[in-house]
């Protein structure tokens, strides 16, 4: 296996996504097969998946997936959870011992709801309460890391090639209407369990191929609003940017895409007056959240998915449709291995968000 630093592949990393607009369940082994086709785009230092609709029996509860370095971290985290939440169910996340995955931490999941008294005392909305609790655990409890915290969804990630990670987490035993996947080729940060993709907060999850040059400016801005970028990776800050813009500022996903992959001023100048005024406002107001450098991302969220390239399309992205199912991937082969004859297949334009929702179509934000 290649070690980090031996070979640098500028366009490395692989992403893939499957979404059923009808809400029909898709077995987890399908997304594993898709990402495995792009094996050579990763180097074994990180792989992961996010599935939506996978916990129907606990669909109204927040599912916390947590890595623990040791039992002390677990005990301290559970004390925190007991003080702030009604813990309805807790268990180890089922895994399968395979030789390719080693040095695994303790991996637990907790199905929880905020205690009404704690929520009232906080004077916060429920989602903000959950967000702050997750950030507190991750930054104040040594050896604990909440890597998934949404309702009826879950992230599964590890150090390893993505197909091995899928086998390790027994993803063939899960079904959901939406899946994303990532194969990592880290260039600036080490390969470790928490640093694998997807990165998630609440029901948002991000898989990302690229290397953004605006990380420091982006990080400084979001940290003014209570986020803590402790993992030193650009994907983490992208997740917080989307949470800040979509949930806290109330921007539509089309407008979020306009902020992070903003059109060039030369293009804005040619727009009609109303559109020009709106995009100029977004660019000026959220200038520090423009993401520069090459990237392609897939955002998962409850009820939908968005795929987005940087505005120069410096990272590959392919989209396809077959009936009620939509596919996104870094390479066409990752789609055709699970759907040989799509009804439509195309490459989105740079900066063009493709948004798909349950019982809806694929929408372009431009």
N, C-alpha and C positions, 0 to 999 in steps of 0.2 A: 504494500500500500504506500502511495506517495505521502510524504510528510509535508506539512505546511512549510512553504518557503523553497522547496526543491524545484517546483515548477509553478509559474504563475500564469493562469489562464484568464485573461482580462474579461472574457465574456462568460466565465464559469458561473455556476449555480443554475439550478433548474427549478422551474415552478410549473404547477399543473392544477387545474380546477375542473370540477364537474358540478353542474347544477341542474336539478329537475324542476322546471317551472310548475309542473303539476303537483309537486310534493311527493312524487313516488319515491320510495326508498331505494337507495343504491348501496350495495354491499361495499364495505371498506376495501375488499381485495381488488376492486376495480381501480381505485385511485393508486393503489400500490403498483399495480401492473403498468399504469400510465407513467408514473415517475421513474420506475425501474428502467424503462426504455432509454432514459437520458442518463444512465449510469455514469458515463464518461464526463459529464458536466460537474460532478462532485468528486470529493476525494476521501470520503469516509469520516470527515470531521463534523458531520451534523446532518440529520434528516428529521423530517417531522410532518405531521398531518393535523388538520382540523376538520371535525365532522359536526354537522348541524342536524338536529332532529334525532340525535342518537340516544337521548335519555327520556323517552316519552313518559315513563312511569314517574319521573321526577321533573316534569317539564316546567313546573312553576317554582322550582327551587334553583338557587345559584349553585353551580357545580364547581367547586374549587379543586383543581389539580395541583398538587404540591410536591416539590422535591425537598427532601430532608437529608442533610449530611450526616446526622446522627440522631439518637433518641432524645437527647436534650432539646434539640431544635424542634422535634415533633411535640414533645411535652409542652414547651413554651408556646408553640403555635396553638395547640389545642386549648390551653388555658385562655389565650386571647380569644379564640373562637367561642368558647363557652361564655365569655363575658359579653360578647357582642351579638351572638347569633343563637338561634334555635338550630342545633345540629340534628337533622332528621336521620341521617345515615352517614356512616363513615366506613371505609374499607381500604385495603391495598388495591391499587389498580392492577387487574390481572395482567401478568406478563408470562412470557415463555423463555426459558433459559436457552440461549443460543450462543455459540462460541464467538460470534462476530460482535456481540454487545457485551462490554465489560465495564467494571467499575461503576455499576449503576448505584444511584443513591436510593434511599427509601422513597417510594412513590405511592402517595396516598391520594384519595379523593374524599371530599366532604360535600354533602348536599345540605345547604343551609338557607335560612331566611333571617333577615335582621330582627333582633328583638325589638318589639314595638317601643319599649321604654328607652332603649339606647338610641333608636332612630329619632324619637321625639326630643331627647336630650341634645342630640347633635344639631338639631335645627337645619338639617340637610335633607335634600331629596334622596330617595332611596339609592339611585344610581351613583350619586356623589358619595354617599356613605360607603357603598361597596368599594368604590374606587379608592377612597382614603384608607380603608381597612387593608386592602391589598397592598398599597404603597407602604403602609406602616409595617406590615409583616415583612415585606421584602427588604426594607431598609433598616429595621430595628431589631429583628430577630435573627441572630447570627445562625447561618446554616439552613435557613428556610427560604424557599422561593415559590410563591404562587405563580404558576405559569399558565393558568386558565381559570376564568372566573365568571363565565356567562351562564345563561339559562339554556338548558336543552342543547348544549354543545360542549365540545371538549377538544383540547389540544393534546397531542401525543408526540413527544420528541425526545431525541437522544443523540449521543455521539455515535455515528455509524452511517453507512450508506442507507438511503431511505427505504429500500426494499427490505433491509435487515431490521430497520426500526419498525416497519409495518408488521413483520413477523413477530418481533419481540413483544409488541403490544396486542397481538392477536386481533388485528383489525378486521379479519374475515368474520369475526363474531359481532361486528357492529353494522348497523344500517342507518342511513340518514339521507336527506334530500339534497345535501350539499357537502362537497369535500374539497379541500385544497391540500397541496403537498409541496414539499421543498427538498431539494438535494443541495447541500451546502458545499461551497468551495471558498472558505474564509481567506481573506487577503490581509486584513489588518487586525483581526482579533483572534484569540485562541479558540480552538474547538473544545467546547464544554457543553454539558447538558443544557444549562440555562440559556446558552447562546445560540442553540439551534433554533430554526424557524419551525412553525409560526411563532410570532410574538403576539400576545393577546392581552386585552383588557376589556372587561365586561364581555359582550358578545362580539366585539371586533377582533379579527385575527388578520395578520399580514404575513404573506410570503413574498420575498423580495429577491430579485436578481439585479445586482448593480453595486455601485459604490458612490455615494453622494458626497459632494465636496462642500455642501452647506451645513454639515452636521453641527459644527460649533454654534453657528448662528441659530439654527433651528432649536438646538438643545437649550441655549440660554433663554430663548423666548418661552418655551413651554415650562421651563423650571420656574419662571415667574408666577406660574399659576398652580403650583403645588406638585407637579410631576417631578419624579426623580429618575434621571437617566443614569442608572448605576452600572449598566452592562457594557458601556462604551461601544455600542454598535448602532449603525444608522437605522436599522430596522426597528429598533425599540422606539426611537424618536418619531419615526413615521407613524407608528401606532398611536402615540400620544397626540401627534398633530391631528390625526383624523378624529380622535375622541374629542379633542378641544374644539375643532371646527364644527363637527357634525352634531355632537351631543350638547356641548356647553354653549356654543354660539348659535346653534340652530340652523346652520347652513345646509342646503341640500347637498347630496353627493356630487351633483353636477358642479355646484359652486365650489365644493371642496377641491375637486379636480382642477378647477380654474385657478385656485390659489396655489396648489402644490406643483402644477405643471402649467403655469400661466403662459398664455400666448405672448409672443414678442410684441414690443410696443409698435413696431412697424406694421404688424398685422392688426393690432387694436385700432390703429389710426384709420384703417380702411373699413371698419365696422359701422353699422348704422348708429345714429346718435344714442338711442336708448341702451343698446348693448354696450357701446363704448363707455358710457357713463358707469354702468354697472361693473364692468370688468376693471375699469380704472379704479373704482372705489375698492374693489377686492384686492387688487394688486398693491395699492397704497396702504390700505388698512392692515393687511397681513403680509407685508413685504418680507418679514423675517421668516415666514413659513414657506416661501418658495423653495422647492427642492431642486438643486442644481446638480449636474452630473448624470451619468447614465443610470437608468433604472427601469425595470418593469415590475409591477406589483399586482397581486391579486388580494383584494380585501374581501373577507367573508364577514357576514353579519346575519343576525336572525332574519330570515325571510329573503335574503338576497346576496348578491355577489357583484363586485366591481373589478374590472381589469383596466389597468392604465399604464401606458408607456410614458417615458420622458418626452418632452416636446420635440426633440430631435430624433426620436426613435433610435437611440443608441443601444438598446437591448431588444432582442427579438421577442415577438408575441404573436401567436396565431390563435384565431377564434374559429369555432365551428358550431353548427346546429344540426340536430337530428330529431325531428319531431319536437317533443317538449323538453329535450335535453340540450344544454349549452355546455361547450367545452372551451377552456383556455389552456394554453401551454406555451412553453418556450420554443418547442419544435413541433412540427406537424406530425412527426412519427408518434409522439406521445398521445395524440388524439386518435390516429388511425389504428393503433394497436388495440384500442378498446371500442372504436367505431369505424369500421372499414369504409363505409359509404355514407358520409354525412350529407345532409341536404344542401349545406352551404359551408364553405370554408374560406376564410379571408384573413388578411393581416390588418389589424387596426392601424389607423394613422397615429403619428406621434402626438401625445397630449390629448387624445380622444378617449374619454371614458366610456367603457361599455358596461352598462348596468343592467342586471337581470334580476327579476323578483318573482316570487311565487305568483302563479296565475297571471304573469305578465310577459312582455317581450323583452328583447334586447334593445336598450335605448342608447343612443349616442348623445353625449352631453354637448357636442359642438354642432 
